[in-house]
Amino acid sequence: MRRLTVFFATALLVLTGTAFADDEAKAPRPVLLNAPASGSDLPDLGSPTETLISKNEEFQLGAMVQRELRDQNALFEDPEITDYLQTLGQRLASQSADGGRDFHFYVIKDDSINAFAVPGGYIFIHQGLILATSNESELASVMAHEIAHVTQHHIARQIRNQSQQALTTAAAMLAAILLGAAGGGQALEGGIVAAQGLAMQQQINFTRDNEAEADRVGIGYLAGAGFDTNAMGNFFETMGRHEGLTMTYIPAMLVDHPVTTDRIAEARARAAQFPPRTEKDSVSYELIRERVRVLSTSADVDLIGQYERKIKKGTADLADRYAYALALTQHNRGEDAVKVLTPLVQQHETVTLLHIALAEAQAKAGHTKESLEIFARSEELFPRNVPVTVRYAQELMAVGRAADAHNMLLDLFNNVPPTPDQIRLTALAASAAGDAGDAYYYMGEYQIAGGDLNLAAQQYQLALASPNISQIQRQRFQARLDEVRDFLMSQRKRALSDGGDPQQGQGQQGGRRGG
């Protein structure tokens, strides 16, 4: 995490440099990833009409955090986990005033019980938190709380609260907030005190107010999405038990997430204002929780033995058997995994995770024909399902059918927004299929997802220079290149007119070569 320390501090200095600029001479806005724009999916420039940090800048900061975590391999790049978390998160975010557009949810490879949000709709859930939850509503309650931090613009309000302080002090304060969250520590306010050295108690109270507001707004999202509102108070108790002795050495006033009896009581009082829940947890929740366990447990832990003992005792449920099969597949025991999964698929035909696991177990066992048949049948049962299609495409590429994989991915992602990792997979499929033009084009899209428009423009130029591209491809590549160039030119003009650096906001990670 040391590299992250330097990164966050630098990023926030850049960001707050813009946020605290004189109103008469605005600093150039950094390029924004995934901002809503009319008629274009390129970034727009935003407008700081309501806060000292514009919506554009909120998205930029969130994208910077996400890119850095991805570069450090800190995120779970797993289609099944990502799809579940995004679906659950969108169900909650849709309860917000703007319908929850442009939210992004990720799992971090960290065993601590923590979650944090950064501006721009980026929500990060630690794997340890998912494993600590006992039901879907508890997980949803944490996500709803973090969504509320974003919808209530708490980081922007932190900047406004610090507007009378020195730029470097405010930047260090913000870095402490994000670093404390990313590191899983509950005493990040102590870092704020060390960073700013003044207005200590006022700042702590402000952060506590944010927490109270996130609880209040989040429980409304939780209820609106059909989850058990009692889960928020229940999980507060779980957090309190896990904190244990670590909390005894931290003064209560320096803790930004105080798990007190008052907070639990307030959560329970709010929950009582909503009608009882009538919906049940999804089957996917328990399967995904166990999937996280299997994928995150070190190889020296005998997970297979643990699940076998549950099965022998008769206490194993569907999720345990699914996880047992995953562990068997991971240990190259595909034949054994097939025996476990085949009856599960027959008994639970609507559960996509079981179909994918069976197809992958067949492939691990060397039964390529059977694996592809299961994937093909799953594609018919669950058309354009992201995990099914992505895993099917990966298997097609493994057996030399890259062109089929490429076409399948194009059909999917023309209808469903892809993640950066999935864009890269599409580029690799195009390359393996011999379609150099599309390979360069989708690497350009991958660079846009990473915020580097200069490198994206280079990829589009290579796409245009590729042999044997069709007229339709040429028009598509040229249109995208023109769009990027026009945006970069508008950024340069704005920077020059404001007397700033013309390179600001043109892909500050220009030296990165992704892929």
Beta strands, then each sheet from edge to edge (+ up, - down):
strand 1: 104-108
strand 2: 115-118
strand 3: 122-126
sheet 1: 1+ 3+ 2-
end
